[in-house]
């Protein structure tokens, strides 16, 4: 091998070392394993709204057996990170208004509080970077004092179950999440 090739390979390997040494969180989530991640979004009245989230499944990743979602995997009356792995992130380029509450342009995490009666609240929180909800890990603690909005979600029953947790942003300004036989949604507008 000539000296040029050796120098090139050495440079590439040395350049990659800092990336390889970065700490990465261990991906253990409420669904029992790693979930695929997705980024979805839309342009609403000239404003791009983007959501990045983990997509757990109804089926247990270890056994393939279906799991009870609402009330079991996602407990009632406990704050949920609205997906799996890292807390779900919402990014809006312009301020949006949800249920009369203004969310300034920026990055936020979305948290959900499902109740036994089938209702649910969505919390928009200005802290980002949390990993699940583990009270022993300060990086993952949900801090409700950092909520910029708490809104009620509209619930719909679905005829066909949605296997993988799915979020969407529509062009007409609706944020939704569907899983199993339940869809929760809330409308928003772009602040003028």
URURJO-V495614 format. One record per helix or strand of 3 or more residues. SS is the DSSP state (hx for helix, st for strand). FROM is the first residue (numbers start at 1). TO is the last residue. If there is no record, write none. Layout:
# URURJO-V495614
SS	FROM	TO
SS	FROM	TO
This chain:
# URURJO-V495614
hx	3	20
st	36	44
st	47	55
st	88	92
st	96	98
st	101	103
st	106	114
st	120	125
hx	144	146
st	147	152
st	154	169
st	174	187
